[in-house]
């Protein structure tokens, strides 16, 4: 279903003679090449060379008290509430940006539900996978989950959000900050033993695809092409209606 939706978005862009600028932008972004790509390659290497369980245990051994506290809070950047807060916040700057995130949140919700609750339902998370072996370092105060590990919903959310922010940002240093933030949120899921590396790798790719798809749909859907209201903010929109 996700592949169908993704294909539909790209077809809509072609029908409107629009270039897939966001896909091309992602491919060309330095922050993607210098930060995200190495992160993805590292996870893939660990999985292929050491396997699912050993690669997780290797990462789990790299811990400290400072890192425990840091990732304990960074992981919340992948919470769904971040979508809601940013959708409202960006509406005060540009409706278009807010819609990017709104569409991304809906795609994320749909995709996570289908994969976790239907297709891959019941797949054990690290704490369940290793429950008979006292080998995991766990962080105090973190509520652990046992099932539906694939893919990482927090990682999908984080990459969908921060790749969109990267795409709309004009400042190069902000692009790097957004991608670093997405990577840290994704890595936190492995650090906290909420997910395996494969869950985070897939989540990062899916989240990035959702970001590109959402921006492409909003920019090319004929429903949104009437007038220039998309490039107003919410206060300008209401002010214009009051004038009418």
C-alpha positions in Angstrom: 0.0 0.0 0.0 2.8 2.4 0.9 4.5 1.7 -2.4 1.2 2.5 -4.2 0.8 5.8 -2.3 4.4 6.7 -3.0 4.0 5.9 -6.7 0.7 7.9 -6.8 2.4 10.9 -5.4 5.2 10.8 -8.0 2.7 10.2 -10.9 0.7 13.2 -9.8 3.9 15.3 -10.0 4.6 14.0 -13.5 1.0 14.6 -14.7 1.4 18.2 -13.6 4.7 18.5 -15.5 6.4 19.2 -12.2 9.9 18.0 -11.5 10.4 15.8 -8.4 12.4 18.6 -6.8 12.2 17.2 -3.3 13.5 13.8 -4.3 16.3 15.5 -6.2 17.0 17.9 -3.3 17.4 15.0 -0.9 19.8 13.3 -3.3 21.9 16.4 -3.6 21.9 17.6 0.0 25.3 17.6 1.6 23.8 16.8 5.0 22.4 13.6 3.5 25.7 12.5 2.0 27.9 13.5 4.9 25.7 12.5 7.8 22.6 10.3 7.0 24.2 8.1 4.4 27.2 7.1 6.6 24.7 6.3 9.4 22.7 4.1 7.1 25.8 2.3 5.8 27.1 1.8 9.3 23.8 0.1 10.4 23.7 -2.0 7.3 27.3 -3.1 7.8 26.7 -4.1 11.4 23.6 -6.1 10.5 25.2 -7.9 7.6 28.5 -8.6 9.4 27.3 -9.5 12.9 23.6 -10.3 12.5 20.6 -9.0 14.3 21.3 -10.1 17.9 25.1 -9.6 18.0 25.0 -6.2 16.4 22.5 -5.1 19.0 24.6 -6.4 21.9 27.7 -4.6 20.5 25.8 -1.3 20.4 24.3 -1.9 23.8 27.8 -2.2 25.3 28.6 1.4 24.4 27.0 3.2 27.3 27.7 5.8 30.0 25.7 7.6 32.6 25.7 10.8 30.5 24.6 9.0 27.4 21.9 7.2 29.4 20.3 10.6 30.4 20.9 12.1 27.0 19.2 9.4 24.9 16.5 9.0 27.5 15.2 12.4 26.5 16.3 12.6 22.9 14.2 9.6 22.0 11.0 11.7 22.6 11.8 13.7 19.5 10.2 10.8 17.7 7.0 11.0 19.7 3.8 11.7 17.7 3.1 14.8 19.8 6.1 16.5 18.0 4.1 16.3 14.8 1.2 18.1 16.4 3.3 20.8 18.0 5.2 21.6 14.7 2.0 21.5 12.6 0.6 24.3 14.7 3.9 26.1 15.1 4.7 26.2 11.3 1.1 27.3 10.5 2.2 30.7 11.9 4.9 30.9 9.3 3.5 29.2 6.2 0.4 27.0 5.7 2.3 25.0 3.1 4.9 23.9 5.6 2.3 23.0 8.1 0.5 20.8 5.5 3.8 19.0 4.7 3.9 17.8 8.3 0.2 17.1 8.4 0.4 14.8 5.4 3.6 13.2 6.8 1.9 12.6 10.1 -1.1 10.8 8.4 1.2 8.7 6.2 3.3 7.8 9.2 0.3 6.8 11.3 -1.1 4.7 8.5 2.2 3.0 7.6 3.1 2.3 11.2 -0.3 0.8 12.0 -0.3 -1.5 8.9 3.3 -2.7 9.5 3.3 -3.1 13.3 -0.3 -4.2 13.9 -0.9 -6.3 10.8 2.1 -7.3 8.7 4.8 -7.7 11.4 2.6 -8.0 14.4 4.1 -9.9 17.3 7.8 -9.5 16.4 9.8 -9.3 19.7 11.7 -6.3 20.7 15.2 -6.6 22.3 14.0 -7.0 25.9 11.7 -9.8 24.9 14.2 -11.3 22.5 16.9 -11.5 25.2 14.5 -12.0 28.2 16.2 -15.2 29.3 19.7 -13.7 29.1 20.7 -10.9 31.5 22.9 -9.2 28.9 21.2 -5.9 28.2 22.1 -2.5 29.7 18.8 -0.8 30.3 18.3 2.8 31.3 16.4 3.5 34.5 13.1 5.3 34.1 12.5 4.2 30.5 9.3 2.3 29.9 10.3 -0.8 27.9 8.1 -2.4 25.2 8.2 -6.1 24.3 6.5 -6.6 21.0 6.0 -5.1 17.4 9.6 -4.1 16.9 9.6 -3.7 13.1 9.8 -1.0 11.9 10.8 1.7 14.4 7.8 4.1 14.6 9.8 6.7 16.5 12.5 6.6 13.8 10.0 7.0 11.0 8.4 10.0 12.8 11.8 11.6 13.5 13.1 11.3 9.9 9.8 12.4 8.4 9.8 15.5 10.6 13.4 16.5 10.4 13.9 15.7 6.7 10.9 18.0 5.9 12.5 20.7 8.1 15.8 20.2 6.3 14.0 20.5 2.9 12.3 23.8 3.8 15.3 25.3 5.5 17.5 27.8 3.6 20.4 27.8 6.0 23.0 25.1 5.5 23.8 24.8 9.2 20.2 24.2 10.1 20.0 21.4 7.5 22.9 19.7 9.3 21.3 20.2 12.7 18.0 18.7 11.5 19.6 15.6 10.1 21.8 15.1 13.2 18.7 15.4 15.3 16.9 12.7 13.2 20.0 10.4 13.5 20.2 10.9 17.3 16.5 10.1 17.7 16.8 7.0 15.6 20.0 5.8 17.4 18.4 6.4 20.7 15.9 3.6 19.9 18.8 1.1 19.7 20.7 2.6 22.6 17.6 2.2 24.9 17.0 -1.3 23.6 13.6 -0.4 22.2 14.6 -1.6 18.7 17.2 -3.5 16.7 19.4 -1.8 14.1 17.3 -3.2 11.3 14.2 -1.5 12.7 15.9 1.9 12.8 17.5 1.5 9.3 14.1 0.7 7.8 12.5 3.5 9.8 15.0 6.1 8.5 14.4 5.1 4.9 10.6 5.0 5.3 10.6 8.4 7.1 12.7 10.0 4.4 10.4 8.6 1.7 7.3 9.9 3.6 8.9 13.4 3.9 9.6 13.5 0.1 6.1 12.1 -0.7 4.3 14.6 1.6 6.1 17.7 0.1 5.5 16.4 -3.4 1.8 15.8 -2.9 1.1 19.2 -1.3 2.9 21.1 -4.0 1.3 19.2 -6.9 -2.2 18.4 -5.7 -4.6 20.5 -7.8 -6.8 21.1 -4.7 -4.0 23.2 -3.2 -3.0 25.1 -6.4 -6.0 27.4 -6.4 -4.9 30.8 -5.1 -1.8 31.6 -3.1 -3.2 30.9 0.3 -0.7 28.1 0.9 2.1 30.6 1.2 0.3 32.7 3.7 0.4 32.0 7.4 -2.6 31.3 9.6 -3.0 34.9 10.8 -2.8 36.3 7.3 -5.4 33.7 6.2 -7.9 34.7 8.9 -7.2 38.4 8.3 -8.0 38.0 4.6 -11.3 36.2 5.4 -12.3 38.9 7.8 -11.7 41.6 5.1 -14.1 39.7 2.8 
